[in-house]
Amino acid sequence: MTVMQTTPAATEHATPADICSAPPRRHPRPDGQDRYTISEVVAFAGLTAHTLRWYERIGLMPHVDRSHTGQRRYSNRDLDWLDFVTKLRLTGMPVADMVRYAELVREGDHTFAERRQLLESTRRDVLARIAELHDTLGVLDRKISFYGRER
């Protein structure tokens, strides 16, 4: 997954899609196949193997099953979690907060309120960054307009 995702150009018959509310991507294997190697997860998630191992080491990734030979075997649930973690990274949430969130998830449903507080705090930060970016975009638009005038 890249930081910026693009959508196909609109066509005459296309209806605009809200990619934020779109259903999650299909997993790269057919239903019923729920075990992925680290290299398959690297290809799917766009993360490096080093990052995946680091996530596991710091407690951001839940326990990952192992094959009889010791190879990591990721599940569809792990892929869903990685997709969520990637979104949290894009928000700018500090890694320590992401690890805390993961700990809260593992602790159970009684942590809903604290999880919500973490997410609401991150949401406020994202909204502030969006406002900053809108201001910055306005400055760029004015400069582009200025340079676009014939002299």
Disulfide bonds with the S-S distance in Angstrom:
none
